Amino acid sequence: MSATGNAPAARSDIGIEAAGLTVRYGSAAPALEDVSLRVEFGRVCGLIGVNGSGKSTLFKAIMGLVRPEAGSVRVAGEPVSRARRRNLLSYVPQHEAVDWNFPVSVREVVMMGRYGRQGVMRTPRREDREAVRDAIERVGLSALAGRQIGQLSGGQRRRAFVARGIAQGARVLLLDEPFAGVDAQSQALITALLRELAAEGAAVLVSTHDLTTLPSLADEAALLLRRLVAAGTPQAVLAPDVLSQAFGLVPASAPAPASIPVPAPASEGDR
């Protein structure tokens, strides 16, 4: 992972590359300012920071859902729009961003990952059904494939969306707070699955508030406070003197906290 401020040449081993990224909502202060970040294929990068630090905005910029004021984003060496058309990019949003009452089953949610490979009528082919079945099995939800998505537990819902990315065949996966409100078993399963996907060559960017599991989850970490405060190994980024730069809560001589203090939810412009 790189945290340089200059836009480098595209490389075949880079899954996500943000260079000098600045995002502003209206006339407010920047939600992101001059953020440069690389995530290589075969690696998991853990993104940490308090609410309002810009994590969700970074995900939206990588997805092409917000337009940067400055800087650029490339996914698998491609502009974001082209990477999305090629089904290279998958996004697991925060829990609150999904209408869990919508009448779709787990199987139908996972099948959505195949839409980009289907025709205009979105008629599933045998290969689509096989990809969906295999993805659901991989996340341990085969017995719940016909259940309405909102009837699942928090951890099961996250696993269903990870399965959607697997069925899609995406090479780059973004997960925004996938461990929020999930049980320990689901968190362990999702962590193991993300490690497997990275071992198979995927580039994974995942935000989390759980600092205790960050070293087992991620190969590298990035600490965000609208700017990139630090990037490197989880052990280096979790050093108390580094965390104190972002939170102002951790004295240099104290051990790192088990989780990031979470203030009241930020407004959309601050996320």
C-alpha positions, 0 to 999 in steps of 0.5 A: 500500500502506498500513501504518496501524494503523487499520481503514479503510473497504472500497474497491473498489481494495483486493485485500488488507486486513489491519488490526491483525492479531495471530495467536498459536499456543497460549500462545507469543509472537505469530507476528504482532502488530498487522500492517496491510497493504493491496495494491491491485488492479493491484499486486505487493507483495513480502513479505520477512523472515527465517524465523520473521518471520511471512510464512507466518502472514500468508498463512494468516491471509489465506486464513482458515486460522488465526484471528486473536487480534485484527484483521481481513482482507478480500479484495476488500472481502469477508470471507475466507470469502465471497471464497473461495466466490466464487473471488476468492483463489488460494494458491501454498503453499511447496514443502514444503506439497505432497505431490508423490507424489500421482498427479495430472497437471499438467492435473489440478492446474490443473483444481482451480482450476475446482472452485468453478465446477463442480457437486457431481460436479466434471464438467469442462465445455468452458469448464473445459477451455478455461480449463485449457488456456489457463492451462497454455499461459500458463505454458509447460507445454503439453508437460508437461500430462499429466505427474505433478506430482512429476516436474516441476522446482521451477520448473515445479511453481510455474508449475503452481500459478500456472496453477491460480490463472489457471484459477480466475480469481482476482483476488487471488494469494498466493505463498509463496516461489515462487522457492525452489529454482527455476532462473533461467529459471523465476524470470524467467518467474514474475516476468514472469507476475506482472507481467502478471497485475498489469497485468491487474488482479490484486492479488499478494502474494509472499514472497521471499528474493531481494532483488536481483530485488525491484525488478523483481518488486514495485511495493512491499515490506513488511518483516516481523518479526512486526510490520510493520517498514517498507512502501513502494517496494522501494528504500525498504524495501531501504535498509540502515538499514531492513533493519538494523531487522529483521536487526541484520546490516546496518550503515547505511553498508553496501550492502544484501545480495543475499539475506536470511540464512536461519537454520534452519527455524522451527517451525510456531508461528514461521512 
